[in-house]
């Protein structure tokens, strides 16, 4: 199960508990999915349409501290906190 952190423009942002390093989050759009590193915002694996990735990057830059905090919460098995969507 992948807890949802945010959702906007048909994009779902989520993070797995006990996921592998480096710290990252997942963005899903339709059948496409990408994992992006929290610190670098580089693609860890996968791909989504270019416009979707641009929106995800815009959102991630605004919410990097919350992403870091949620990564730590996930490592500890704590409930994750929702993050404001891009509007």
C-alpha positions in Angstrom: 0.0 0.0 0.0 1.3 3.4 -0.9 0.0 6.3 1.2 -1.1 9.3 -0.8 0.6 12.6 0.2 -1.1 14.9 -2.3 -3.1 15.0 -5.5 -3.5 17.7 -8.2 -4.3 17.9 -11.9 -4.8 14.1 -12.0 -1.4 13.4 -10.5 -1.1 11.4 -7.3 2.0 11.9 -5.1 2.8 9.1 -2.7 5.5 7.5 -0.6 5.9 3.8 0.4 6.7 2.7 4.0 10.1 0.9 4.2 11.1 1.9 0.7 14.7 1.8 -0.5 17.2 4.6 -0.5 17.8 7.2 -1.7 14.9 9.2 -0.1 12.3 9.6 -2.8 8.6 10.0 -3.6 6.4 8.6 -6.4 4.2 10.5 -8.8 1.5 8.6 -10.7 -0.4 9.9 -13.7 -2.7 7.4 -15.4 -0.7 4.3 -16.0 2.7 6.2 -15.9 4.7 6.4 -12.7 8.0 8.1 -11.8 10.1 8.1 -8.6 12.0 11.3 -7.9 14.8 11.8 -5.3 13.8 14.3 -2.6 17.2 16.0 -2.4 18.1 16.1 -6.1 14.7 15.9 -7.7 16.4 13.6 -10.2 14.5 10.6 -11.7 15.2 7.4 -9.7 13.2 5.3 -12.1 10.2 5.5 -14.4 8.7 8.3 -16.5 5.7 10.4 -16.9 4.8 12.9 -19.6 7.1 15.9 -19.7 4.3 18.4 -18.7 3.4 16.2 -15.7 7.0 15.9 -14.6 7.3 19.7 -14.8 4.2 20.1 -12.5 5.6 17.5 -10.1 9.0 19.3 -9.9 7.3 22.7 -9.4 5.3 21.2 -6.5 8.3 19.3 -5.0 10.4 22.5 -4.9 7.7 24.1 -2.8 7.3 21.2 -0.5 10.8 19.6 -0.1 10.8 20.1 3.8 7.5 18.2 4.1 8.7 15.5 1.8 11.8 15.1 4.0 9.7 14.9 7.1 7.4 12.4 5.6 10.3 10.2 4.5 11.5 10.2 8.1 8.0 9.4 9.4 7.7 6.5 6.9 11.0 5.1 8.2 9.6 5.2 11.7 6.3 3.6 10.6 4.4 6.8 11.6 1.3 8.1 9.7 2.3 10.4 6.8 1.1 14.0 6.7 -0.9 15.3 3.7 0.9 18.0 1.7 -1.0 20.9 0.0 -1.6 20.4 -3.7 -0.4 22.6 -6.5 -3.1 25.0 -7.5 
